[in-house]
């Protein structure tokens, strides 16, 4: 367990309360999106919070994996649609974790098809932004570009960041290199190091919505499973059910506007147009883009 029993119960109570709290404002946010009134992207992200909270509750309280997968899919799609840049997976591993946990093939195909956009890398390596460098390496591992994964892992090993938040990046790069080399023992070694109690708590310190999971270990085990590896890790914070790749029976889209953003069909240009359509001040966004910001 990542937290004490007392803290676990407190967080669980808070989680359950948030489900009702977020649902209270659902209709207001939906109306604003339909009318394109105000910051619609914020409204989409706010709607998304309902579904990540429900997904977490379904998993920890009801043990309903099917419902978890459906809700985490809805969350991921709404959150993507409500983001003001296409570089959705440029640095935040939690975004990728949620997508992969949905077991939705269209979403995975969408990532691979748009990898250079969704994982946009503005510069090769900057120690203060090593999270961008790691995230790009993770995406390359999903793609199976092993030569590049090894090269980047070796480069990081020779040029590590000293930022406190990146303290355990050597373990993550170590795992990715081992995966690229198909070195099962090294993969296990890095995963087990991440699962040590002190390390696990520090790595998961800010991830309160999944306070009972080691999100990053699950992410890496999920990716390794795509290539046929079962590392036989036994831990209550990395349930095997989440590593299984069985898709949900269906993936509902509860709001009509979601259907306008087709993961299977949307082009990069249409995706960018979507952002401009729902951004509250498109002229401001244009200014940002002209100054070099990636949209």
C-alpha positions in Angstrom: 0.0 0.0 0.0 1.3 3.4 -0.9 -0.4 5.2 2.0 -1.4 4.3 5.6 -4.7 2.7 6.2 -6.0 5.9 7.8 -4.8 8.0 4.8 -6.3 5.4 2.4 -9.7 5.7 4.0 -9.5 9.5 4.0 -8.6 9.6 0.3 -11.3 7.0 -0.5 -14.0 9.1 1.2 -12.8 12.2 -0.6 -12.9 10.3 -3.9 -16.5 9.2 -3.5 -17.6 12.7 -2.5 -16.0 14.2 -5.6 -18.0 12.0 -7.9 -21.3 13.7 -6.8 -19.6 17.1 -6.6 -18.4 17.0 -10.2 -21.7 15.6 -11.5 -23.6 18.6 -10.0 -22.1 20.9 -12.6 -22.2 18.5 -15.6 -25.2 20.1 -17.3 -23.8 23.6 -17.0 -20.5 22.7 -18.6 -22.3 20.7 -21.3 -24.6 23.7 -22.1 -21.6 26.0 -22.4 -19.9 23.7 -24.8 -23.0 23.3 -27.0 -23.5 27.1 -27.1 -19.7 27.7 -27.4 -20.0 30.1 -24.5 -16.8 30.9 -22.6 -13.8 28.6 -22.2 -15.2 25.4 -23.8 -11.9 23.5 -23.5 -12.0 24.1 -19.7 -15.5 22.7 -19.7 -14.4 19.6 -21.6 -11.6 19.0 -19.1 -14.1 19.6 -16.2 -16.4 17.0 -17.7 -13.5 14.7 -18.0 -12.9 14.9 -14.3 -16.2 13.2 -13.7 -15.1 10.2 -15.6 -11.6 9.8 -14.2 -13.1 10.0 -10.7 -15.8 7.5 -11.5 -13.2 5.2 -13.1 -11.1 5.3 -10.0 -14.1 4.6 -7.8 -15.2 1.7 -10.0 -11.7 0.2 -9.7 -11.0 0.6 -6.0 -14.5 0.2 -4.6 -16.5 -2.0 -7.1 -13.5 -3.9 -8.6 -15.3 -3.4 -12.0 -12.6 -3.5 -14.6 -15.0 -3.2 -17.5 -16.5 0.0 -16.2 -13.1 1.3 -15.3 -11.9 0.9 -18.9 -15.0 2.6 -20.3 -14.8 5.5 -18.0 -11.0 6.0 -18.4 -11.5 6.0 -22.1 -14.2 8.8 -21.9 -11.9 10.7 -19.5 -8.9 10.4 -21.9 -10.8 11.5 -25.0 -12.5 14.5 -23.3 -9.2 15.6 -21.7 -7.5 15.3 -25.1 -10.3 17.3 -26.8 -10.1 20.0 -24.1 -6.3 20.6 -24.4 -5.1 23.7 -26.2 -2.1 21.9 -27.8 -1.8 18.8 -29.9 1.3 17.9 -27.8 -0.9 16.0 -25.4 1.7 13.4 -24.6 4.8 15.7 -24.7 5.6 15.3 -21.0 2.7 14.0 -18.8 2.9 10.3 -18.2 -0.5 10.2 -16.4 -2.2 11.1 -19.7 -0.6 8.2 -21.4 -1.3 5.8 -18.5 -5.0 6.6 -18.7 -5.2 6.1 -22.5 -3.4 2.7 -22.3 -5.5 1.5 -19.4 -8.6 1.9 -21.6 -7.3 -0.9 -23.9 -8.9 1.1 -26.8 -7.1 0.1 -30.0 -8.3 3.3 -31.8 -6.6 5.4 -29.2 -3.4 3.5 -29.4 -3.5 3.7 -33.2 -4.2 7.5 -32.9 -1.0 7.9 -30.8 1.2 5.9 -33.2 -0.2 7.7 -36.3 0.4 11.1 -34.8 3.5 10.3 -32.7 5.5 13.3 -33.8 2.6 15.7 -33.1 1.2 14.2 -29.8 4.7 13.7 -28.5 6.1 16.9 -30.0 9.7 17.4 -28.9 10.7 21.1 -29.1 14.4 20.4 -28.4 16.4 17.2 -28.0 17.4 17.4 -24.3 17.3 20.0 -21.6 18.1 18.9 -18.1 15.4 21.0 -16.5 12.8 19.5 -18.8 14.0 15.8 -18.7 10.4 14.8 -18.4 9.9 15.7 -22.0 12.9 13.6 -23.0 11.6 10.6 -21.0 8.1 10.9 -22.4 9.4 10.9 -26.0 11.5 7.8 -25.2 8.4 6.0 -23.8 6.5 6.8 -27.0 9.3 5.5 -29.1 9.2 2.3 -27.0 5.5 1.9 -27.7 6.3 2.3 -31.4 9.1 -0.3 -31.1 11.9 2.1 -32.3 14.5 0.2 -30.1 17.6 1.6 -31.6 16.5 5.2 -30.7 15.3 4.1 -27.3 18.7 2.6 -26.4 20.5 5.7 -27.8 18.4 8.1 -25.7 18.6 5.9 -22.6 22.4 5.9 -22.9 22.5 9.6 -23.5 20.4 10.3 -20.4 22.6 7.9 -18.3 25.6 10.0 -19.4 23.8 13.4 -18.8 21.3 12.9 -16.0 19.2 15.7 -14.6 19.7 16.7 -11.0 16.1 18.0 -10.6 14.5 16.6 -7.5 11.3 15.6 -9.4 13.4 13.5 -11.8 15.3 11.5 -9.1 14.1 8.1 -10.3 14.4 8.7 -14.0 17.5 6.5 -14.2 15.2 3.5 -13.2 12.7 4.4 -15.9 15.3 4.8 -18.6 17.0 1.7 -17.3 13.7 -0.2 -17.8 13.2 1.2 -21.3 16.7 0.2 -22.3 16.2 -3.3 -20.9 12.9 -3.6 -22.8 14.7 -2.5 -26.0 17.3 -5.2 -25.4 14.8 -7.8 -24.4 16.7 -8.2 -21.1 14.1 -9.6 -18.8 16.3 -9.7 -15.7 17.2 -6.0 -16.1 13.5 -5.1 -16.7 12.6 -6.8 -13.4 15.5 -5.2 -11.6 14.3 -1.7 -12.5 10.7 -2.5 -11.8 11.4 -4.0 -8.4 13.5 -0.9 -7.6 10.5 1.3 -8.4 8.3 -0.9 -6.2 10.5 -0.5 -3.1 8.3 1.2 -0.5 10.2 4.5 -0.2 10.7 4.8 -3.9 7.1 4.0 -4.8 5.8 6.6 -2.3 8.0 9.3 -3.7 7.3 8.5 -7.3 3.6 8.5 -6.7 3.5 11.5 -4.3 1.3 13.8 -6.5 -1.0 11.2 -8.1 -3.9 11.4 -5.7 -6.6 10.2 -8.0 -5.0 6.7 -8.1 -3.6 6.7 -4.6 -3.7 2.9 -4.4 -1.8 2.2 -7.7 1.8 2.6 -8.8 0.8 4.2 -12.1 4.3 4.3 -13.6 5.1 0.7 -12.9 1.8 -0.2 -14.5 2.6 1.9 -17.5 5.8 0.1 -18.1 4.4 -3.3 -17.5 1.6 -2.5 -19.9 4.0 -1.5 -22.6 6.2 -4.6 -22.1 3.0 -6.7 -22.4 2.5 -5.3 -25.9 5.8 -7.2 -26.8 4.8 -10.4 -25.1 6.7 -9.9 -21.8 5.1 -11.1 -18.5 7.5 -10.0 -15.8 5.4 -11.9 -13.2 5.4 -8.9 -10.8 3.3 -9.6 -7.7 2.1 -6.4 -5.9 -1.2 -5.0 -4.6 -0.3 -1.7 -6.2 0.1 -3.1 -9.7 -3.0 -5.4 -10.2 -2.6 -7.9 -13.0 -6.1 -7.1 -14.3 -4.8 -3.7 -15.5 -1.9 -5.2 -17.4 -4.3 -7.4 -19.3 -5.1 -6.0 -22.8 -8.7 -7.2 -23.2 -10.7 -4.3 -24.6 -14.0 -3.1 -23.1 -17.1 -4.6 -24.7 -18.0 -1.1 -25.9 -16.7 2.4 -25.5 -19.6 4.9 -25.1 -19.3 8.6 -25.9 -21.9 10.2 -23.6 -22.0 13.6 -25.3 -22.9 14.3 -28.9 -20.0 16.8 -29.4 -17.5 13.9 -28.7 -18.5 12.2 -31.9 -17.2 15.1 -34.0 -13.7 14.1 -32.9 -13.1 10.7 -34.6 -9.9 9.1 -33.3 -9.9 6.8 -36.4 -10.4 9.5 -39.0 -9.4 13.0 -37.7 -6.4 14.5 -39.6 -3.7 16.6 -37.9 -5.1 19.7 -39.7 -8.7 18.9 -38.4 -7.3 18.4 -34.9 -5.7 21.8 -35.0 -8.8 23.3 -36.3 -10.7 21.7 -33.4 -8.5 23.5 -30.9 -9.0 26.8 -32.7 -12.8 26.3 -32.8 -13.1 25.8 -29.1 -10.3 28.0 -27.7 -12.0 31.0 -26.0 -9.7 33.6 -27.8 -8.5 32.1 -31.1 -6.7 35.3 -32.1 -4.6 35.0 -28.9 -3.8 31.4 -29.8 -2.7 32.5 -33.2 -0.4 35.0 -31.6 1.1 32.3 -29.4 1.6 30.1 -32.5 3.3 32.9 -34.4 5.7 33.3 -31.5 6.7 29.7 -31.7 4.3 27.8 -29.5 3.3 24.4 -30.8 -0.4 24.1 -31.3 
